[in-house]
Amino acid sequence: MPTSIPSFSDIKRAHQRISKYIIQTPVMTSKNIDEIAGCTIFFKCENFQKVGAFKMRGAANAIFSYRPEDRVNGFACHSSGNHGQAVALAAKLAEARAYVVMPKNSSQVKIDAVKGYNAEVIFCEPNDASRTQACEDVVNRTGAILIHPFNDYNIIAGQATAAKELIEEVDDLDAIITPVGGGGLASGTSLIAHHLDPNMEVFLGEPEAVDDAYQSLKAGKIIPNTSSETIADGLKTTIGEKNFAILKDHVKEVFTVSENEIVAAMKLIWERMKIVIEPSCAVPFAAILKNKKTFNGKRVGVILTGGNVDLTKLPF
């Protein structure tokens, strides 16, 4: 169990640990998209991952880091959806109970998916304080082990394996970009990029409406979100302390994008690549389209984080 920032060997061990529980997702390209963006983009399609999101990597690593005798009371987490699904499935594979605290305004498709993996869903008010309190109550009631969505070194090491696969598959990437919410994927990606190719630039994309990572990295300290009004429901959370400590050393820049830019980028990927992505997932691509000068002519890796969309509520 890493008690400090994951090393390269921690991430390699995480990859070995989870390999039989995850999919090595494909890397896709599109000449049409490249022409529009002015760079060569390699999309790591975690929308094809188990549970439809990269979150399966971190959850599997965290849960399978515990010995079978430590799993008897199960696992608890709070999540608007994808982390909850991942913990539910990883716990099921580990033959353990899962308790998932979800905001009562979570999308029905994500609630149904969590329940589909035999997890118990506990609803809370849609704010951080309520989530945290409800999760604490569950842990006290059940003795379950808390699996934090991002502020956890096992989660960070697990999420790093998506970029590890991408960098090992695609030669000579100049840059890599992910969305940033709590920072599990962003910090894992920036760590593995640093270990495998210290010259690779790491960028993050973030909605303007919840730009805590942008504000925090500029200020040198965590500045919490005051709003949660974004279509990118996976990115509403304020960045975690462990994540921030990694990002401030390894990220070149955070780009913010508007709600309209997120929807336009999402629509473009649906139309041109014929794949389903969720709004949070479109944020880094929207950042590339908005900042073409930064990426011009470069070979850029993009982690497509997930594809769990309520098809009755598409924004286009």
N, C-alpha and C positions, 0 to 999 in steps of 0.2 A: 504493500500500500504506500504510494508516494506521499510523504508528508511535506515535500517541498516541490518546487517547480519541476515538472516531469523532464527527465533527461532523454536523450535519444534512445537509450536502452529501455527506459520505461515505456516509450511509445512503441518500440519494436515488440516488447513483451505484450503490450495491450493488443497489438495487431494479431499476434499469435493466439492470444487468449480468446479473441472474439471471432476468429476467422471462420469457425464452423457455424456461427450464429448470424452472420451477416452475408450480404451479397457484395462481391467486388463489382461495383456499378460501372457501366460503360462511360467512356468519354466520347462526346459527340461534337461534331463541327458543322458549320453551315457557311458555304461561300457567300450566300446572299446576306447573311447576318454580318459576316466579315466586311463586306463592301459597305454596308450601312454604318458599321462602327469604326471603320478605318484601321482595324487591327485584326490579328488572327486570334480567334477565341476558341479555347478548348473547354467545353462545358462538362464538368464532372457531375453526372446525373444521379444525385442522391434522391431525387424524386422517384427513382426506381428501387430504392432501398426497402428492406422490410419495414413495415409500418408507414411507408411512403415518405420517409425523412431520414436525414443523417443522424437523428437523435438515437437511433438504435445502437449506434457504435458506442457512444458514451454510456448508455444505460447497461448494455451487455458487459462492458468492461467493469463498471462499478459493481454490478450484481455478482458476476462470476469471479470477482476479486475476493468475495467472501466464501469461506469453506461451507460445505453443506450443513454442518451443525450450527453455523451462525445464522442460517437463513430461516430458522424454524418459525420466527414470528412474522416473517414476510418483510415487505418493503413498502415505504410510503413516499409520496412526492406531491408537489403541487405543480400544475401545468395547465395552460390554455388548450393543450391538445397533443402535440407531437411528442413531447417528453413523457407525458402521461401514457400514451400508447406504447412508447418504447419500454418504459418501466413495466407496464402491464405484460407485454409480450416476453421480455427478458425474464421477469419473475416466473411466468408460466413455464418457460423453457427450463428454469432452474427448479421447478416444482415447488414454488413458494407463493404465498399470498401477495396480492398487491392492493394498496389503498391509494386512490388518486383523488386529490383535492382539485376541483375545477371551478373557475368562476361560473356563476349561473348563466352568464351571457355567452358562454363558449358555443362554438358552432355545433349544431346537432350531429353533423357527420363525424366530428371528433369525439363527442360524447358516446355515440353509438359504437365507434371503433374501440374505445377504451373498455366499454362494457363487454364487447365481443371477445376480448382476451381474458374474460373472467375476473376483471378487477372490480373492486367495490368503489363506486364514485361517490364522493362527498362534495356537495356544492357549497360555495362561499360567495361573498360579495366580490365584485371585480376590482379589488385593489390589493396592493402588496401586503398591507397590515392584516387584512382578513385572510388572505391565502396563508400567511405565515402562522397565524393563530390557529386556523383550522387544521393545519398540518401538525402543529405541536400537539393539539388535542388528540389527533389520531395516533401519534407516536406514543403519547401517555396512556391511551386506552388499550393499545394493541401490543406495544413493545416492538413495533416494526422499526426497521432501520431506515432513516431518512436518506433519500437519494436526491441531492440538490440538483436542479436543472443545469447549473453552470459553474457555481462557485465551489468546485470540487476537483482536486487534481486527477482523480480517476476518470471523471467525465471529460476533462480537458485532454488527457492522454488518448482516450477513446475517440473523441472527435477529431483529433489530429490525424487519425489513420485515413480519413478521406483525402486530405491533401497529400499525404504520404503516397497513396496509390497514384494520384494524379501526377505528382512530380516524377515518380519512378516510371510512369508510362509515357509521358510526353517530354521529349528532350528540349533543353534550352528555353525553358520558360523565362521570360523577362520579369513577369509580375504575376501575382495571384491576388484575387479579390473575393471577399466573402461578405455577407450581411453581418451586422452586429446588433445583438439585443443584449442578453446577459453576458455574452462574450465567450461561451464555451467553445464554439467552433472557431471564432476569430482568434482566440488565444492559442488554441491547439494548432491552427493553421500557421500562425506566425512563428510558433516554436519549431515546427517541423521544417518550415521553409528555411529558418535560420540554421538548423542542423544540417540540412541536405544541400543548401546553396545559399550561403550568407549574402551573396550579391543580389538575390531575388528581392524585388520590391513587394511589400505586402500593403495592400490597400483595403479599406473597409467601406461599405455602403450602409447608409442609415437614413431612415425617414426624417425629414425636417421637423415633423411634429413631435418626435421623440428622440432628440439629438443629444442624449446624455453622453455618449462616447465622444462625439465631436467636442462638446463643451468641456468634458472632463480631461481629455488629452491636451486641450488648449490651456486649461487652468492648472494642470499638474495635480489635480485632486478630483475625487468623484463628485460630480454635480448631478443629483438625482433628477429624473424626469418629473415634471409637474403635470404632464398631460399623458393621456393614453389614446388620443384620437388619431389613430392611423388604421388604414386598411391592412397594413402588414402586422397581423395579430401576433405573430411569433416574435416581434421585435419591440414590444411595449415595455419590457422590463428594464430597470436600471442595471447598468453593468456591475458585475461582482468584483469584490476586492482582489481576489486571487487573479482574476482575469485582467483587471486593470493593471496590476503589477507587471504582467507579461506584456500586455499591449503597449505600454508606454516605452518599452525598450525596443520593440521590434516592428512597430507599424509606421509606415512612412506618412500616410495621410488618411483621414476619414472624409468621405464625400457625402453630402446630404442631398436628398432628392425629394421632390414634392409628391403629393398623392397622385396628381395627374401623370407625372413622369413614371411612377411605379406602375400604374394601370397601363400606360402606353407600352412600357417595356414588357409587361406580362402578356399583353395582347400580341405583340410582335413575335414572341417566342411560341405562343400557341399557333399563330398563323404560319410562320415560316418554318418552324421545326416540327410542328405537329405533335408536340408533347405537352402534357398537363403540368403546369407549375402553379404554386400558390403565390399570393402577393409578396410575402416576405422574401421569397426566392428570387423575385424579379428586381429587387433593390440593387444588387451589385451591377447587373446589366444596365439598369437605368443610370447608375453612376458613370459607367463607361460612356454611354451615349451623351451624357451631359458634359463630360470632361474629355472630349476626343483628343485634344492636344496632348494631354498626359499620356494617353495610350497609343497614340499614332504610330503605326508600323510595328508595334510590339507583339510578342507572343504572350497571350494573357490567359491564365487559368481562372475559371469561374466555378465556384461550387454552387450548383443548383440544389438548394437545401431541402426542398420538399414539394410534394404535389397533392396535399390533402385540401381539396377545395369543395365547398358546398356548391354543387352544380346548379342549384336553384337560385343562387345569389351571386352570379358572376358580375363583375363590375363593368363589363362591356357587352 
